[in-house]
Amino acid sequence: MATCTIKTISSFFITSLNKSVLNHSLLRKQSLFRKNGSQTFAGYRAAVLKEIGKPLVVEELKSEKKLKDSEVRIDVHTCGVNSSDILICQGQYGTQPKLPFIPGFEVCGEVKELGPGVKNFRLGDRVIGLNKDKYSGFAEECVMMERDLWVIPQSMKFQFGASLIDTYGTALLGLQRRAKVSKEDVVLVTAAAGGLGLAAVDLAANVFQAKVIGVCGTEDKACLVRDKGAWAALKYDPEHVYKKTMEVTNSKGASIIFDAVGGDVFKEALKCVAHEGKVIVAGFASRQIPNVPTSLLLPQSVSLIGVSLTHYREANNEVYRQIGDNVIELYDERLISPHVSASFSLDQVNEAFEFLSLRKSTGKVILSIR
Ligand SMILES: NC(=O)c1ccc[n+]([C@@H]2O[C@H](COP(=O)([O-])OP(=O)(O)OC[C@H]3O[C@@H](n4cnc5c(N)ncnc54)[C@H](OP(=O)(O)O)[C@@H]3O)[C@@H](O)[C@H]2O)c1
């Protein structure tokens, strides 16, 4: 396995980040408790979308007064930044958000207040949450449903908590539950250095001991993918990817394809699939949904598998909960190791969006809010 270090945060970035963290904590001290007439109320800072397509604005908001039955108020420490946050803010994610809107669904923090019907959490619990109903995680506090929260161990740093369940959960669901991955498999992962792709590489190589071929955009990214445990990592080049895949599989092809890119990348990856292989459709980073004739699936008896963790929440809640538990356990046992390439303060939220949009990230990008 090749070893190399990826420089993901430049010294310029660290300097500006430190300044911003200082300003940010000063502002926070000033803003948490302020007098409003005779009443003292808690305020919090949040990154707010006021107009579709415009930058987010960081401002102080009043806490929602009373929690409903199974709602939990979280002191947010970190929040994952995802492409869906960007697409929503650009008005390109199907339904339009109700404005003003606070993005961020992959929340990690501490329980600050419990609704009257909350059963499974206590004040001060360290938690991860997926807030796909309300988003609102790009803020110092947010309110979530108890059913979307998981307790995390003391050993888990908040930055890794915000980098875990959406990507690793989706990859685990696709690879283990749906594709039944084993150490006999050769798994081809596209966008292998991205949030979802790198999680799939980590799980397939290090948990399931499969032979992994990662495909990604640059040599630096390929190096990271090899470091993560991939047997081979290649830059996009259809002929090379096909040749390499055939080489390691004695011309059989990859038994599992894990794709979160779509478009032409998906079409090329499909050519590398083995007889009775499985193709996991996990996302569309290219924003192109490929149109593939189903007749292409016949000669190789290929299974096409879609996977969406969010939809398991309603369709099979037991599995949704179990996946979260399993990912936390795998982390606790040090079998997986999420990679965070950049951490931005709340005030730098628009820079975080730009960083992700320009494909500069590897693994996860997070907002470090406290
Ligand atoms: N099914 C689910 O439940 C689920 C869960 C999480 C995410 N997703 C979806 O999966 C996709 C990937 O998510 P992610 O978190 O891995 O995103 P990410 O961290 O931004 O990584 C995406 C990677 O895709 C590659 N890519 C290839 N063509 C691209 C293009 N035209 N534009 C942008 N990126 C391109 C880039 O890597 P290279 O530069 O190396 O090509 C990029 O780093 C997204 O569509 C996301 O919404 C689905």
The ligand as a MOL file (V3000), in Angstrom:
LIG
                    3D

  0  0  0     0  0            999 V3000
M  V30 BEGIN CTAB
M  V30 COUNTS 48 52 0 0 0
M  V30 BEGIN ATOM
M  V30 1 N -27.9130 7.6870 -1.4020 0
M  V30 2 C -27.7140 8.3770 -0.3140 0
M  V30 3 O -28.3480 8.1490 0.7160 0
M  V30 4 C -26.6510 9.4470 -0.3440 0
M  V30 5 C -25.9490 9.7970 0.8070 0
M  V30 6 C -24.9210 10.7410 0.7190 0
M  V30 7 C -24.6510 11.3520 -0.5050 0
M  V30 8 N -25.3930 11.0300 -1.6120 0 CHG=1
M  V30 9 C -25.1230 11.6290 -2.9180 0
M  V30 10 O -23.9130 11.0730 -3.4400 0
M  V30 11 C -23.2320 12.0290 -4.2300 0
M  V30 12 C -21.8100 12.1940 -3.7020 0
M  V30 13 O -21.8700 12.6660 -2.3790 0
M  V30 14 P -20.5360 12.9810 -1.5810 0
M  V30 15 O -20.9350 13.3130 -0.2020 0
M  V30 16 O -19.5350 11.9200 -1.7880 0 CHG=-1
M  V30 17 O -20.0440 14.2920 -2.3360 0
M  V30 18 P -18.5830 14.9310 -2.3590 0
M  V30 19 O -17.8780 14.6790 -1.0880 0
M  V30 20 O -18.7480 16.3110 -2.8470 0
M  V30 21 O -17.8080 14.0710 -3.4590 0
M  V30 22 C -18.2930 13.9990 -4.7730 0
M  V30 23 C -17.1430 13.7230 -5.7040 0
M  V30 24 O -17.6840 13.3640 -6.9630 0
M  V30 25 C -16.7080 13.5850 -7.9510 0
M  V30 26 N -17.2910 14.1340 -9.1670 0
M  V30 27 C -17.2410 13.5600 -10.3860 0
M  V30 28 N -17.8740 14.2860 -11.2870 0
M  V30 29 C -18.3100 15.3720 -10.6410 0
M  V30 30 C -19.0050 16.5230 -11.0730 0
M  V30 31 N -19.3830 16.6870 -12.3530 0
M  V30 32 N -19.2820 17.4640 -10.1400 0
M  V30 33 C -18.9090 17.3170 -8.8730 0
M  V30 34 N -18.2420 16.2300 -8.4120 0
M  V30 35 C -17.9480 15.2720 -9.2980 0
M  V30 36 C -15.6720 14.5530 -7.3380 0
M  V30 37 O -14.4910 13.8180 -7.1350 0
M  V30 38 P -13.3660 13.8010 -8.2740 0
M  V30 39 O -12.8750 15.1920 -8.3910 0
M  V30 40 O -12.3640 12.8590 -7.7360 0
M  V30 41 O -14.0040 13.3280 -9.5160 0
M  V30 42 C -16.2600 14.9160 -5.9960 0
M  V30 43 O -15.2600 15.1020 -5.0260 0
M  V30 44 C -24.0590 13.3090 -4.1580 0
M  V30 45 O -24.9100 13.3200 -5.2820 0
M  V30 46 C -24.8690 13.1300 -2.8870 0
M  V30 47 O -26.0580 13.8610 -2.9120 0
M  V30 48 C -26.3650 10.0700 -1.5550 0
M  V30 END ATOM
M  V30 BEGIN BOND
M  V30 1 1 1 2
M  V30 2 2 2 3
M  V30 3 1 2 4
M  V30 4 1 4 5
M  V30 5 2 4 48
M  V30 6 2 5 6
M  V30 7 1 6 7
M  V30 8 2 7 8
M  V30 9 1 8 9
M  V30 10 1 8 48
M  V30 11 1 9 10
M  V30 12 1 9 46
M  V30 13 1 10 11
M  V30 14 1 11 12
M  V30 15 1 11 44
M  V30 16 1 12 13
M  V30 17 1 13 14
M  V30 18 2 14 15
M  V30 19 1 14 16
M  V30 20 1 14 17
M  V30 21 1 17 18
M  V30 22 2 18 19
M  V30 23 1 18 20
M  V30 24 1 18 21
M  V30 25 1 21 22
M  V30 26 1 22 23
M  V30 27 1 23 24
M  V30 28 1 23 42
M  V30 29 1 24 25
M  V30 30 1 25 26
M  V30 31 1 25 36
M  V30 32 1 26 27
M  V30 33 1 26 35
M  V30 34 2 27 28
M  V30 35 1 28 29
M  V30 36 1 29 30
M  V30 37 2 29 35
M  V30 38 1 30 31
M  V30 39 2 30 32
M  V30 40 1 32 33
M  V30 41 2 33 34
M  V30 42 1 34 35
M  V30 43 1 36 37
M  V30 44 1 36 42
M  V30 45 1 37 38
M  V30 46 2 38 39
M  V30 47 1 38 40
M  V30 48 1 38 41
M  V30 49 1 42 43
M  V30 50 1 44 45
M  V30 51 1 44 46
M  V30 52 1 46 47
M  V30 END BOND
M  V30 END CTAB
M  END
